[in-house]
């Protein structure tokens, strides 16, 4: 096996290109099995340390990223790494911010912005992307 997630692993979303990204809630225990090789953590304050390379994106609960340029850069990095690595995207609960980020990764992977929320809800968590402004953020996410 390469350095990616196993298809069918809990919380793993398959993007159209075949990239696999795991979403999760940090308030839940770390799932059994392989650990991420890269994590993108979406929290209002600095996340706890992890034993793998990671990046923190300041993103308060129920809000949008504090710095949109940093968010674009972080999401592009996560998408790129997901081609060969086990990338994890996580926030506190694993639904709103994580779902929004996964929808943005889907846009980067070629899903039309207006279809990305439905794509993530079908392939990750039915309640992903919780607020109207998170949905709007996805529809306006740069995909070029």
Backbone torsions as a table, in degrees:
resi	resn	phi	psi	omega
1	UNK	NA	145.0	175.4
2	UNK	-77.9	-168.4	-176.8
3	UNK	-84.8	21.9	-177.2
4	UNK	-103.1	173.0	176.8
5	UNK	-68.3	154.3	171.1
6	UNK	-76.6	133.2	174.7
7	UNK	-57.4	143.5	179.2
8	UNK	86.7	-4.3	176.6
9	UNK	-65.0	139.7	-179.4
10	UNK	-53.2	131.6	177.0
11	UNK	83.0	-1.7	-176.5
12	UNK	-90.4	126.8	176.9
13	UNK	-101.3	128.9	174.4
14	UNK	-92.6	121.7	175.9
15	UNK	-83.8	161.5	-176.7
16	UNK	-55.3	-31.8	-179.4
17	UNK	-74.6	-9.8	-174.9
18	UNK	100.7	-10.7	175.7
19	UNK	-59.5	143.5	179.3
20	UNK	-118.9	128.7	-179.6
21	UNK	-130.7	133.4	178.0
22	UNK	-96.9	130.2	171.1
23	UNK	-103.4	148.4	177.0
24	UNK	-161.9	163.2	174.3
25	UNK	-97.4	128.6	-177.7
26	UNK	-72.2	-15.9	176.8
27	UNK	-77.8	-7.5	176.8
28	UNK	-99.7	156.8	178.4
29	UNK	-62.7	153.2	175.3
30	UNK	-60.8	128.3	-179.9
31	UNK	-62.6	152.8	175.5
32	UNK	-65.9	157.6	177.1
33	UNK	105.1	-164.1	-177.2
34	UNK	-60.4	146.9	175.7
35	UNK	-89.1	161.8	176.8
36	UNK	-62.9	156.6	169.0
37	UNK	-100.9	-11.0	174.0
38	UNK	-155.9	137.4	177.2
39	UNK	-125.8	139.3	173.0
40	UNK	-115.5	116.6	-173.0
41	UNK	-112.9	124.5	-170.7
42	UNK	-109.4	91.5	-174.9
43	UNK	-140.2	157.6	177.6
44	UNK	-73.2	-24.6	177.0
45	UNK	-131.6	163.7	-173.9
46	UNK	-55.8	133.6	-178.0
47	UNK	-76.5	163.7	173.8
48	UNK	-63.7	155.3	179.5
49	UNK	-66.0	146.8	175.3
50	UNK	-126.1	165.7	-176.5
51	UNK	-91.2	18.5	179.4
52	UNK	-138.0	160.4	177.1
53	UNK	-57.0	139.3	-178.4
54	UNK	-151.2	168.0	178.2
55	UNK	-139.5	138.2	177.4
56	UNK	-103.7	128.1	174.3
57	UNK	-113.6	116.7	-179.5
58	UNK	-66.6	114.5	-174.3
59	UNK	-150.2	93.7	-178.9
60	UNK	-61.6	150.1	-178.9
61	UNK	-56.2	136.8	179.3
62	UNK	65.1	11.7	-178.3
63	UNK	-114.9	-160.4	175.4
64	UNK	-116.6	166.0	179.4
65	UNK	-55.7	142.3	-179.5
66	UNK	-66.3	-32.4	-177.9
67	UNK	-129.6	106.7	-175.3
68	UNK	-66.6	-33.0	177.1
69	UNK	-67.1	-42.5	176.9
70	UNK	-63.2	-39.3	178.7
71	UNK	-62.4	-46.0	178.9
72	UNK	-59.9	-44.8	179.6
73	UNK	-63.7	-44.9	-178.8
74	UNK	-65.0	-42.4	-179.3
75	UNK	-69.3	-37.6	175.3
76	UNK	-63.4	-40.4	177.5
77	UNK	-62.8	-45.6	179.5
78	UNK	-61.7	-43.6	179.4
79	UNK	-61.9	-46.2	-179.6
80	UNK	-60.8	-48.4	-178.2
81	UNK	-63.7	-31.5	-177.9
82	UNK	-63.8	-14.6	176.8
83	UNK	-66.8	-27.2	-176.2
84	UNK	-136.7	-5.2	-173.7
85	UNK	-124.8	166.1	173.6
86	UNK	-88.1	95.9	-178.4
87	UNK	-94.7	133.9	176.3
88	UNK	-117.9	134.8	173.6
89	UNK	-118.2	127.6	-174.1
90	UNK	-148.7	149.1	171.4
91	UNK	-133.2	-166.7	-178.2
92	UNK	-59.3	-54.9	-176.5
93	UNK	-98.5	-18.0	178.8
94	UNK	82.2	16.8	-175.6
95	UNK	-119.9	-63.1	-173.5
96	UNK	-71.6	-67.7	-179.1
97	UNK	-65.7	-43.6	179.1
98	UNK	-62.4	-46.1	178.2
99	UNK	-60.9	-39.3	178.1
100	UNK	-63.7	-45.7	178.8
101	UNK	-63.2	-42.4	178.4
102	UNK	-63.4	-38.3	176.9
103	UNK	-64.0	-37.8	176.5
104	UNK	-66.0	-38.2	176.0
105	UNK	-63.8	-37.4	176.8
106	UNK	-63.0	-39.6	176.6
107	UNK	-62.3	-46.2	177.8
108	UNK	-59.7	-28.2	-177.9
109	UNK	-88.1	0.7	174.6
110	UNK	111.8	-3.2	176.9
111	UNK	-72.8	131.2	177.8
112	UNK	-57.0	137.0	-176.3
113	UNK	-51.6	-37.9	-178.6
114	UNK	-73.8	-11.3	179.3
115	UNK	-106.6	-7.1	-171.1
116	UNK	-67.2	-38.2	179.7
117	UNK	-64.2	-46.2	178.2
118	UNK	-61.5	-37.7	178.7
119	UNK	-60.7	-45.8	-179.2
120	UNK	-70.4	-38.8	178.2
121	UNK	-63.9	-34.2	179.4
122	UNK	-76.7	-33.4	-173.1
123	UNK	-105.0	-9.6	-176.8
124	UNK	-125.8	-77.7	-179.1
125	UNK	-140.7	131.5	-176.5
126	UNK	-57.4	-31.9	-177.2
127	UNK	-95.0	8.7	-177.4
128	UNK	-56.6	146.9	179.9
129	UNK	66.9	90.4	-166.5
130	UNK	-86.8	-30.1	-171.5
131	UNK	-113.9	158.1	176.9
132	UNK	-59.3	-36.8	-178.5
133	UNK	-73.3	-28.5	173.5
134	UNK	-68.1	-42.0	177.3
135	UNK	-62.1	-42.7	179.2
136	UNK	-64.1	-39.4	177.7
137	UNK	-57.2	-43.2	179.6
138	UNK	-64.9	-44.8	-177.7
139	UNK	-65.7	-22.2	-179.9
140	UNK	-103.1	4.3	-176.6
141	UNK	-67.0	132.0	-179.5
142	UNK	-66.1	128.9	-177.1
143	UNK	-116.4	6.2	179.3
144	UNK	-94.2	NA	NA
